[in-house]
Amino acid sequence: MMFFNNPQKMPKQLLGYGMLLMVAIFFLTPGILRGEDLDLAKLPEIVRKAADKAVPNAKWNKAVKDTDGKDIWYDIEGIDSKGRYVCVTVEPNGDIEEIETEINPQNTPNVVLAALKDRYPNFKISAVYEIRDDDDKIIKFNFEGKRLRDKKVITVSFTGDGKFIKIDD
């Protein structure tokens, strides 16, 4: 029994079926691919308390339940008591994975700014985020902005002592 009617069209049919499968996966797994927006009132209490403890007096305005297919976590976004954007990533058991706070580029350590300038001399910074763990230790700095050569928006990450971590396109 031949699945394909015409052997010459087989590659096109396979491509068509492959595309159809990818579209089906995309629409059938929204929680895995895009996260699920949650009403703040429906956030598990243990997660909300952990976020409140991590960033006292924050005004939360968004919550997302996210997964990679294996692990689940919550991103709770808002404004801290100093008026800065903040996002706390919390595991379902209430453990804090990280605390991301937007900071003024001038408040970034000089060694980190120098590392960015050395690696990307013409990088135009639009935002800087300080990422801390639950022990208030700086994990990294993320710089959002544009490369001059192609005007592409990217995120560049460095450790607190200026070591390059990665670039996200």
Number of C-alpha atoms within 10 A of each C-alpha: 3 6 7 12 9 9 11 9 10 13 11 11 15 12 11 12 12 12 12 12 11 12 11 11 12 14 10 11 12 12 17 16 15 14 19 15 14 15 11 14 9 9 17 13 12 15 23 21 14 20 25 16 12 20 20 12 12 20 16 19 11 14 24 20 21 21 16 12 10 6 9 14 21 28 23 24 22 19 18 18 13 8 11 13 18 24 24 28 27 25 20 17 11 18 15 22 15 22 26 22 23 20 16 12 15 9 10 15 13 14 14 20 18 13 17 21 13 10 12 14 12 13 20 16 17 12 14 23 22 22 23 19 17 16 9 11 12 17 16 22 29 23 24 20 18 18 17 13 8 7 11 11 17 17 20 22 24 20 19 19 15 18 14 17 12 12 13 10 8
